[in-house]
């Protein structure tokens, strides 16, 4: 970090000589909340180097796309956006373009950028994020295009500057990487092995976030339930959650993502006894078929998953759940899909994040036989969405007449005088109220419900 701080100083001096005003940077992160958190670090480093910021890539002196490799459509969007910058850079040759993140950690993608996108100046993977000042200095000093995509497991770098995107909700990474190697997932290959932040570093950052007035903190990791690996202190995720819950301040505490194989009754009991942890658990099931779960290398059964759901409902009154489901995994049959439907109807999730299987080059699932036609998978997908919509409608209708606590986040979509926020269950609520309520917890009486939101007024 001392080396990078020196490069940051040199970039700042170089920019001050070249510009009579702070040059503008545009940073956009695709994908998950972990990527969003990485984007805040990129922006923090750029601010330290003397950059200002713009919301328009066509007006920027530096554009950085922080990429996601989880699904094919995310990759397609990145290539589309980068392609659109070719004309912009032709008109403004001094503009710099950088690509980083999960896509760039894949050697084949980095080589494609090298060969087919000669106007891209910086390419760096997930393990090289902290070296942005050095890469930028070298390119600004006239050196050739900078590539830093070496394979490896990465390391935890503390002390990176942050430029948070909002003032109400904050992300707090507690660990990086993944050891699970689900057969459909590219994440372990681009994020490296699991490594946990020191609990004192996590607590220090949580205290800073709370003292800054944030009303919601989300603890992040590819699998937060396996937090603690490699630490000298014997502390697991339940222990850490309890410690962050004890931090002073009026805020909600959430976490993502939780793997069912590592979810314990101890964790559920910790949530039940906490003061700030939301009574909502995101527990990705992916499939209700044991045969498909085994092929996915998920290492739990549907029965084990439902045992966790039942225990949580008994221990945490009013707890709600959300989940991820993949439809059309290679070799999935109609019978397998019906088991997924049955599980969805049994659990009655507040929210489902549903995806058609997307093969990722380099994963085992990409090499599996996949005999079911795409049209059939699309019909199953539609059937799942219909079941989700029916359940969601019933849950939403049951909220009418109730008074709920809402974190007011901004103006609503319903017009003037309407604000928008979310409940503990992460449900959208639109309500009438003064703008001064934004950033506060308020009580809202629900008067009307649609599938996408609840509507009401201040109680």
LOLO-838020 format. One record per residue (C-alpha): x, y, z; residue in three letters. Coordinates in steps of 0.05 Angstrom, whole numbers, plus 5000, padded with zeros to 4 digits. Layout:
<rs>
XYZALA ...
</rs>
This chain:
<rs>
500050005000UNK 505850485012UNK 508050344941UNK 501150484914UNK 500451114955UNK 506851374923UNK 504151224854UNK 497651574873UNK 501652194892UNK 505352184826UNK 498852104787UNK 495852694825UNK 501953134807UNK 501852914735UNK 494453064727UNK 495353754760UNK 500553924707UNK 496153684649UNK 489253954670UNK 486954624697UNK 481154264730UNK 480153564759UNK 479453064701UNK 472952674701UNK 472451934715UNK 466551474701UNK 466350824741UNK 460950304731UNK 460549624766UNK 456549054737UNK 453748474778UNK 453548324852UNK 454248754914UNK 461448524922UNK 462848834855UNK 459249464877UNK 463749494938UNK 469949404894UNK 467449974851UNK 467150424912UNK 474550264925UNK 476250424853UNK 472751094860UNK 476151224926UNK 483051114895UNK 481251564836UNK 478852114882UNK 485452064920UNK 489152134854UNK 485552784838UNK 479852554793UNK 472852844795UNK 466852434772UNK 461652444717UNK 455352044703UNK 456752024628UNK 462251574597UNK 462252024535UNK 464452614578UNK 469652234618UNK 477252284614UNK 477651594645UNK 472451034639UNK 472950414682UNK 468149824675UNK 468449344734UNK 465948704703UNK 461848094723UNK 462847384696UNK 457047014730UNK 452347014671UNK 453147074596UNK 448547684589UNK 452948074638UNK 459047934594UNK 455148124531UNK 453248794563UNK 460548944579UNK 462948794508UNK 457249224481UNK 459049814525UNK 466449754509UNK 464849724435UNK 460750354440UNK 466850724469UNK 470950614405UNK 467651204370UNK 468151634432UNK 475551514439UNK 476751654365UNK 473852344377UNK 477652434442UNK 484352064436UNK 486652274505UNK 481151884538UNK 483251254577UNK 479150624582UNK 480050094636UNK 476849414646UNK 477449034711UNK 474048524755UNK 471747804746UNK 471447774670UNK 478548024665UNK 481047494713UNK 479346984659UNK 485446904614UNK 481346794551UNK 477447434561UNK 483647844575UNK 486847574511UNK 480547744472UNK 481148464497UNK 488448484479UNK 487248234408UNK 480548554389UNK 480049194431UNK 486649564420UNK 483750214446UNK 482949934517UNK 488650194560UNK 488149824627UNK 486149104640UNK 486748824710UNK 483548254748UNK 480348194817UNK 487048074851UNK 490248714823UNK 484849214841UNK 489249554892UNK 494649684840UNK 490450174800UNK 494950764818UNK 501150414790UNK 497650174727UNK 494750864714UNK 501351224726UNK 504950764677UNK 499750874623UNK 499351634634UNK 506951654631UNK 506851374560UNK 508050644573UNK 504350114532UNK 497549834550UNK 497549554620UNK 495348834634UNK 495248534704UNK 491247884704UNK 495847384737UNK 492246774767UNK 492346664842UNK 488146664905UNK 489047404920UNK 490347724987UNK 486648185033UNK 488748915026UNK 486549375082UNK 486650125080UNK 484150255010UNK 480450925005UNK 472950894995UNK 468051334958UNK 461251054978UNK 455651124928UNK 450151314978UNK 449151595047UNK 443751125073UNK 446050405059UNK 453150145062UNK 456549495041UNK 461749185086UNK 465848605058UNK 467948105110UNK 471247585066UNK 473247444994UNK 473446834949UNK 469846174950UNK 471945444963UNK 465345114942UNK 466345004867UNK 459044914849UNK 459344614780UNK 455645194746UNK 459545754779UNK 465746124755UNK 466746524819UNK 472046084853UNK 476246124790UNK 476046894786UNK 475647074860UNK 480446564888UNK 480246154952UNK 476546395014UNK 480146895058UNK 477047255117UNK 478347955142UNK 480648035213UNK 474548135257UNK 477448775287UNK 478249075218UNK 470948905204UNK 468649205270UNK 472749835260UNK 469449945192UNK 462549795220UNK 463550315274UNK 465750825222UNK 459650675179UNK 454950745238UNK 458251385262UNK 457351675192UNK 449851595198UNK 448551005153UNK 442050645169UNK 443449975137UNK 449849545135UNK 450348925091UNK 455948435108UNK 458648155042UNK 462147525020UNK 461446984967UNK 459546525026UNK 459046915091UNK 457246275129UNK 464346015122UNK 467446645150UNK 473346515196UNK 477746065154UNK 485146215163UNK 484246685222UNK 488646625283UNK 482646775327UNK 477246225329UNK 471346635306UNK 465746415259UNK 460346815223UNK 455446755280UNK 460647055328UNK 462147625280UNK 454847775268UNK 453747835342UNK 459548315349UNK 457248765293UNK 450148745322UNK 453049035386UNK 456049645350UNK 452850295374UNK 447850625327UNK 440950575298UNK 441750135236UNK 439349495205UNK 444248935192UNK 443748455133UNK 448447945101UNK 449647635033UNK 450647095009UNK 449046515055UNK 450545795033UNK 445545275060UNK 451044755072UNK 454445225122UNK 448145525152UNK 447745305225UNK 442645315281UNK 447645735319UNK 447146265265UNK 439546245266UNK 439646315342UNK 444346915336UNK 439447255288UNK 433747095336UNK 437247425395UNK 440048025357UNK 437548735360UNK 439448985291UNK 439748375245UNK 433748375197UNK 428947795206UNK 429947625133UNK 434647085107UNK 437147015035UNK 438546275029UNK 439746064957UNK 436945364944UNK 438145334868UNK 433944704860UNK 428944274898UNK 431543624868UNK 436843234906UNK 439342944841UNK 440443634811UNK 443343904876UNK 448543334874UNK 450243494801UNK 451044224822UNK 455744014879UNK 451544394929UNK 452743874985UNK 445943905019UNK 439243585005UNK 432343894998UNK 430543575065UNK 436543885100UNK 434644565069UNK 427544515093UNK 429844325163UNK 433644995165UNK 427445365141UNK 423045035194UNK 428045155250UNK 428645895231UNK 421145985229UNK 420645685299UNK 426446085327UNK 425046755293UNK 417746965293UNK 415747305228UNK 422247115192UNK 421847165116UNK 426146845061UNK 428846994992UNK 432646524947UNK 436146394880UNK 433645854832UNK 436745594768UNK 432045294717UNK 434544824662UNK 440944574694UNK 444144044647UNK 440443384654UNK 434643684694UNK 428143314679UNK 420943524686UNK 420543114750UNK 426543494778UNK 423344154761UNK 416843954794UNK 420743814858UNK 423244534854UNK 416244794845UNK 413944384905UNK 419544674948UNK 417745384927UNK 410545274946UNK 412644975012UNK 417345535033UNK 413246115003UNK 419046594991UNK 417947344995UNK 422547424935UNK 425746954884UNK 431647104839UNK 430546634781UNK 435346474724UNK 435546024664UNK 441945614665UNK 447745984631UNK 453945564616UNK 460445874639UNK 466745664602UNK 471545344651UNK 466245034696UNK 464344294699UNK 457044434682UNK 459044734615UNK 461444044593UNK 455243654617UNK 450143364569UNK 444143824563UNK 438743464523UNK 432643884542UNK 430844394488UNK 431245134505UNK 423845214490UNK 422044694543UNK 426445034594UNK 423145704579UNK 416345394592UNK 418745134659UNK 421545824675UNK 414946154659UNK 411445644704UNK 416145814761UNK 415046564752UNK 407446454753UNK 407946064818UNK 412446594848UNK 407647144827UNK 401746784858UNK 405246684924UNK 407947394923UNK 401047674911UNK 398147294970UNK 403747515016UNK 403148244994UNK 395548235002UNK 396447985073UNK 400448605090UNK 394549085078UNK 392349395144UNK 398949255179UNK 403849785203UNK 411149645184UNK 417849965197UNK 420850245134UNK 427650545118UNK 426051145073UNK 431051155017UNK 428651684967UNK 423151934923UNK 417951424900UNK 415651234830UNK 408551444845UNK 409452194834UNK 410252814876UNK 409552734951UNK 411151984949UNK 417351684980UNK 420250984973UNK 423650525022UNK 424349805043UNK 422149375101UNK 426148865141UNK 423948355089UNK 426948795034UNK 420048935006UNK 419049594970UNK 414150075003UNK 411650714971UNK 408451215019UNK 406451945025UNK 410952355070UNK 415652955074UNK 422552935041UNK 425553035110UNK 423852305124UNK 429052065074UNK 434651705111UNK 430351555171UNK 426350965197UNK 418951105194UNK 412650705209UNK 407950625150UNK 400850355151UNK 399749925089UNK 393450105051UNK 394349774984UNK 398649224953UNK 401349044885UNK 406348484870UNK 412148964862UNK 410749434921UNK 406449604981UNK 403050284987UNK 401150675048UNK 401951295090UNK 405851495153UNK 402751195214UNK 
</rs>
